[in-house]
Amino acid sequence: MFMHTSLACGTWSTIGCLNHHTQLFIGDVVSVTFSDTQGVLVDLSFNYKITSLEQGEPHAWPRLVAEYINVHVPLVSAGRMTDQGLVVAYRGNKIFALESSGINQARVDFHCVAKCDSSTQCNNQEYDYIYPQCCEKYNAGTKVLQPKTGYIYQCKAWPFSQFCRTASDKDPSFEPGVGKSWAMAWTQVSK
C-alpha cells in the first residue's frame, strides 16, 4: 500500500470508485471523467493507457489510476480512508472531491482496444467484449474474455444464447466460467 497525505481541510465527498475487477491488456485505456452540475470537466478528465501486462492486472491498474489522480488532479483524491489517513490500496479505492469544488461525479470507463498480439499469450483467440461489458448485445457466436478466469468463452446457438445476455448482477448463474449453469450458455474456447 502507498500512504498518501491526509485529505486537505474541508468536507470531502465520495464521487466514484476504482473497485473494478477487470483485467486489462496492453493498449486498453481507463478513462476517468469528472463532472459538476454544469457537465463534464474536460480539463480534469484523463485517459490512463495500459502499457504493460503488469499494469493491466486487476490489482494493479486501480492503484496506478488512484496514484495518478492524487498527483495530477486538483481538488480530488483517491484511495481508502483509514485511521492513518488516505491510503492508496490495491483494491477498494474511492475517489473523493472537496465539496466546495462543486465536483460531484467521477465516471470510470474502459476502452478495450487491445486484442491478442505477440506480447500476450492468449492463443491468438480474439474476443468481442470483456465480460460483462455490453451484455445486452451478446448473441450466438459472441466471444467474451472472462477476467475472473482469464479464459475466452463463446455464446452458444439459440435457444441457449438468450442466457448469455443475462447480466451477472441480476442472475450470476450463467456468468461464463464461474456461474453454476454457465456451460448451458457458453463454450470455453481458450485455455
NUTI-268466 format. One record per residue: residue in three letters; z, y, x of N, C-alpha, C in turn. Coordinates in steps of 0.05 Angstrom, whole numbers, plus 32768, in hexadecimal, padded with zeros to 4 digits. Layout:
// residues N
alaZYXZYXZYX/...
***
This chain:
// residues 191
met80007FE88011800080008000800080198011/phe7FF4802E80077FF2804780158004805B8007/met8017806680168028807B800A801A80958009/his801C80A37FF3801180BD7FEF802880D07FE9/thr802480E97FEF803980FC7FE8803F80FC7FCB/ser805681047FC3805D81067FA7804B811A7F99/leu804881177F7F803881297F70804381457F73/ala803281597F75803A81757F77804B817D7F5F/cys805A81927F61806A819C7F4C805981A27F33/gly8063819B7F1C8055819F7F03805681867EF3/thr804B81887EDB804A81707ECA802F81637ECD/trp803081487ED2801881397ED6801481257EBF/ser7FFB81227EB77FF4810F7EA27FE180FA7EAD/thr7FE480E27EA27FD180CC7EA97FB780D17E99/ile7FA180D27EA87F8780D87E9C7F7380C17E9F/gly7F7B80AB7EAD7F6980957EB17F7680807EC3/cys7F68806B7EC97F7380567EDA7F5D80497EEB/leu7F66803D7F017F54802E7F127F5E80117F13/asn7F6380067EFC7F6E7FEB7EFA7F597FD87EEF/his7F437FD67EFE7F2D7FC47EF67F2D7FAC7F09/his7F237F977EFF7F227F7E7F0F7F047F777F15/thr7EF47F8B7F187ED77F877F1B7ED07F847F38/gln7EC17F6F7F3E7EB67F6A7F597E9D7F7B7F5B/leu7E9C7F8B7F707E857F9C7F767E777F927F8F/phe7E5E7F9A7F927E4E7F917FA97E427FA97FB8/ile7E387FA47FCF7E2B7FB97FDF7E167FC87FCF/gly7E187FE27FCD7E057FF17FBE7E0F7FF97FA2/asp7E237FEB7F987E2E7FF37F7E7E3D800D7F81/val7E41801B7F6B7E4D80367F6B7E6380377F56/val7E7A80427F5D7E8F80487F4A7E8D80667F45/ser7E88806E7F2C7E86808A7F247EA080927F16/val7EAC80A87F207EC480B27F137EBD80CE7F09/thr7EBF80D17EEE7EB880EA7EE17ED180F77ED5/phe7ED6810F7EDC7EED811E7ED27EE481317EBC/ser7EF481347EA77EED81467E917F0581567E89/asp7EFF816D7E7D7F14817D7E6F7F0A81817E53/thr7F1781937E447F0F81977E287EF381A37E25/gln7EE881AF7E3B7ECE81BB7E3A7EB881A67E40/gly7EBF81907E4C7EAB817C7E547EAF81717E70/val7E9A81677E7B7E9B815A7E967E9E81707EAC/leu7EB0816A7EBF7EB4817B7ED67EA481717EED/val7E8B817A7EEF7E78816F7F027E8281727F1F/asp7E8F81897F257E97818E7F417EAD817B7F4A/leu7EBC816F7F387ED2815C7F407EC8813F7F3E/ser7EB5813A7F2E7EAB811E7F2A7E9D81147F43/phe7E9E80FA7F487E9180F07F607E8880D37F5C/asn7E7780CA7F6F7E6F80AE7F717E7980A37F8B/tyr7E84808A7F897E8E807D7FA17E7D80647FA5/lys7E6D80647FBA7E5A804E7FBF7E6780387FD0/ile7E63801F7FC77E6E80087FD57E5B80027FEC/thr7E65800280057E547FFE801C7E5A7FE5802B/ser7E6E7FD580237E747FBC802F7E7F7FA8801B/leu7E7D7F8F80217E887F7B800E7EA67F7E800B/glu7EB47F8680207ED17F8A801F7ED87FA0800C/gln7EC87FB6800C7ECE7FCC7FFA7ECA7FC47FDD/gly7EB97FB17FD77EB37FA97FBC7EC77F967FAF/glu7EDA7F8C7FC07EEE7F7A7FB57EFF7F877F9F/pro7F067F797F8A7F157F847F747F307F907F7D/his7F3B7F887F937F547F937F9C7F507FAB7FAF/ala7F377FAF7FB87F327FC37FCC7F287FDE7FC1/trp7F127FDC7FB17F067FF57FA87F1880077F97/pro7F2B7FFC7F867F3C800F7F787F4E801F7F8B/arg7F5780127FA07F6880207FB47F5780357FC2/leu7F3F802E7FCA7F2D80417FD97F2680597FC7/val7F2080547FAE7F19806A7F9C7F32807C7F97/ala7F4980707F957F6280807F917F6780917FAA/glu7F6380867FC27F6680967FDA7F5280AD7FDB/tyr7F3980A87FD37F2580BD7FD27F2D80D37FC0/ile7F3780CC7FA87F4180E17F957F5680F27FA1/asn7F6A80E57FAE7F8080F37FBA7F7881077FD0/val7F6381017FDE7F5A81127FF37F4681287FEA/his7F3481217FD77F1E81327FD17F1E81407FB6/val7F2F81387FA37F2F81447F887F4881547F84/pro7F45816F7F827F5D81807F7E7F68817D7F61/leu7F8281807F5E7F91817F7F457F9281637F38/val7F88814F7F477F8881347F3E7F9481227F54/ser7FA3810E7F4C7FAD80FA7F5F7FAA80DE7F53/ala7FAA80CA7F647FA780AF7F5B7FBB809D7F6A/gly7FC580897F5C7FD880767F677FEB806B7F53/arg800180617F5C801580557F4A802F80647F50/met803C806E7F3B8054807D7F3E806C806A7F42/thr807A806E7F588092805D7F5F80A9806F7F64/asp80C080647F6980D880737F7080D480837F8A/gln80C380797F9B80BD80877FB580A7809C7FB2/gly809B809F7F9B808580B27F97806C80A37F90/leu805680B07F94803C80A57F8D803380927FA3/val802C807A7F9C802380657FAF8007805C7FA7/val7FF4805C7FBA7FDA80517FB47FDB80337FB9/ala7FD680247FA47FDA80077FA57FBE7FF97FA4/tyr7FBF7FDF7FA77FA67FCF7FA57F9D7FCC7F88/arg7FAF7FCC7F767FA97FCA7F597FBC7FDC7F4A/gly7FB47FE37F317FC57FF17F1F7FC8800F7F25/asn7FB4801B7F327FB580387F387FAD80477F1F/lys7FBD805C7F197FB6806E7F037FAC80887F0F/ile7F9E80977EFE7F9380B17F067FA380C67EF7/phe7FAF80D97F057FBF80EE7EF97FB2810A7EFE/ala7FB6811B7EEA7FAD81377EED7FC4814A7EE6/leu7FC681607EF57FD981747EEF7FD281807ED4/glu7FE681807EC17FE081897EA67FD581A57EA5/ser7FDE81B77EB67FD581D27EB67FB781D57EBF/ser7FAC81BF7ECA7F9081C07ED37F7D81BE7EBB/gly7F8681B27EA57F7581AE7E8E7F6481957E8F/ile7F6581877EA67F57816D7EA97F6581597E98/asn7F56814C7E857F63813A7E727F57811E7E72/gln7F4381197E827F3780FE7E827F2980F87E9C/ala7F2D80DF7EA57F1E80D47EBC7F1180BB7EB2/arg7EF780BA7EB47EE880A37EAB7EDC80947EC4/val7EE0807A7EC47ED7806A7EDB7EC080587ED1/asp7EA9805B7EDD7E91804B7ED57E86803D7EEE/phe7E7880277EE97E6C80187EFF7E4E80187EFC/his7E40801D7F127E23801B7F137E1D80057F26/cys7E197FEE7F1B7E157FD57F2B7DF77FD17F30/val7DEE7FDD7F457DD27FDB7F4C7DCD7FC57F60/ala7DE27FBB7F6C7DE07FA77F817DD87F8C7F75/lys7DC67F807F827DBF7F647F7C7DC27F557F96/cys7DBC7F3B7F957DBF7F2C7FAE7DAC7F367FC4/asp7DB77F387FDB7DA67F3F7FF27DAF7F2E8009/ser7DA47F3280207DA97F2180377DC67F228040/ser7DD57F37803A7DF07F3980437E047F2D8030/thr7DFC7F2480187E0E7F1780067E067EFA8003/gln7E1A7EEA7FFC7E157ECE7FF87E187EC77FDB/cys7E027ECA7FCC7E037EC27FB07DEB7EB17FA9/asn7DE17EA37FBD7DCC7E8F7FB97DB37E9A7FAC/asn7DAD7EB47FB27D957EC17FA77D937EC17F89/gln7DAA7EBD7F7B7DAA7EBF7F5E7DAE7EDC7F57/glu7DA07EE57F437DA37F007F397DB27EFF7F1F/tyr7DBF7F157F177DCD7F177EFE7DC57F307EF0/asp7DC87F307ED67DC17F477EC67DD87F5B7EC3/tyr7DF07F517EC27E087F617EBE7E1F7F557ECD/ile7E337F667ED27E4D7F5C7EDB7E5E7F5A7EC2/tyr7E687F427EBC7E777F3D7EA47E907F4F7EA4/pro7E977F5C7E8D7E8C7F5C7E737E7A7F747E6C/gln7E6E7F807E807E5D7F987E7B7E477F927E67/cys7E437FA37E547E2E7FA27E407E2D7F877E31/cys7E447F7C7E2B7E457F607E207E367F5F7E05/glu7E337F767DF77E257F757DDD7E077F707DE1/lys7DFD7F727DFA7DE07F6D7E007DDB7F517E09/tyr7DEF7F407E0D7DEB7F257E177DDC7F157E03/asn7DC87F067E0D7DB97EF37DFC7DB17EDC7E0D/ala7DA27EC97E017D9A7EB17E107D8C7EB87E2A/gly7D957EAD7E407D897EB27E5A7D967EC87E6A/thr7DA77ED97E5E7DB57EEE7E6C7DC77EE27E81/lys7DC57EED7E9A7DD77EE37EB07DEB7EF87EB6/val7E057EEF7EB97E1A7F027EBF7E2A7EF87ED7/leu7E337F0B7EE77E457F047EFD7E617F077EF2/gln7E717EF17EF47E8D7EF27EEB7E9F7EF97F03/pro7EAA7F117F047EBA7F197F1B7ED37F087F1F/lys7EDD7EFB7F0A7EF57EEB7F0D7EF07ED17F1C/thr7ED77EC87F1C7ED17EAE7F2A7EBD7EB27F41/gly7EAE7EC97F407E997ECD7F547E7F7EBE7F4F/tyr7E7E7EB17F387E667EA17F317E557EAF7F1D/ile7E3C7EA77F1B7E297EB27F087E257E9D7EF1/tyr7E257EA77ED97E237E967EC17E0B7EA07EB0/gln7DFD7E8D7EA47DE67E937E937DED7E8C7E76/cys7DE67E9E7E647DEB7E9A7E487DD87E857E3D/lys7DE47E727E2E7DD47E5C7E227DC27E667E0B/ala7DB07E557E037D9D7E5C7DED7DAC7E5D7DD2/trp7D9E7E697DBE7DA97E6A7DA37DAD7E4D7D99/pro7DC27E477D8B7DD57E597D7D7DED7E607D8F/phe7DEF7E557DA77E067E5A7DB87E077E767DC4/ser7DEF7E837DC57DEE7E9E7DD27DFF7EB27DC3/gln7E047EAE7DAA7E157EC17D9B7E317EC37DA6/phe7E3B7EAD7DB37E557EAD7DBE7E567EBD7DD9/cys7E3F7EC17DE57E3E7ED07DFE7E457EEE7DF9/arg7E407EF77DE17E447F137DDB7E617F197DD2/thr7E727F057DD17E8E7F087DCA7E9C7F167DE1/ala7EA77F2E7DDB7EB57F3D7DF07ECF7F2F7DF8/ser7ED47F2F7E117EEC7F217E1C7F067F2C7E11/asp7F077F457E0A7F207F507E007F257F487DE3/lys7F107F417DD47F147F397DB87F187F1B7DB6/asp7F097F0B7DC67F0D7EEE7DC67F057EE37DE1/pro7F197EDE7DF27F147ED67E0E7F0A7EB87E10/ser7F087EAB7DF97F007E8E7DFA7EE67E897E07/phe7ED37E9C7E047EB87E977E0F7EB27EA77E28/glu7EC77EB27E357EC37EC07E4E7EB87EAD7E63/pro7EA17EB37E6F7E947EA07E817EA67E977E98/gly7EA97E7D7E9B7EB87E717EB17ED57E707EAE/val7EE17E7F7E9B7EFE7E807E997F097E7A7E7D/gly7EF97E817E687F027E7C7E4D7F037E5E7E47/lys7F147E577E337F177E3A7E2D7EFE7E2D7E22/ser7EEC7E3D7E167ED37E327E0B7EBA7E3E7E18/trp7EBC7E487E317EA67E567E3E7E8D7E457E40/ala7E907E2A7E457E797E197E497E687E167E30/met7E737E1D7E197E647E1B7E007E4E7E317E00/ala7E537E487E0D7E407E5E7E0D7E317E637E27/trp7E3D7E597E3E7E337E607E587E2D7E487E69/thr7E1A7E4B7E7C7E157E377E907E197E447EAB/gln7E297E387EBD7E2D7E437ED77E147E3E7EE8/val7E087E537EF37DEF7E517F037DF37E567F20/ser7E0A7E5E7F297E0F7E617F467E2A7E557F4D/lys7E2D7E4D7F667E477E427F6F7E527E527F85/
***
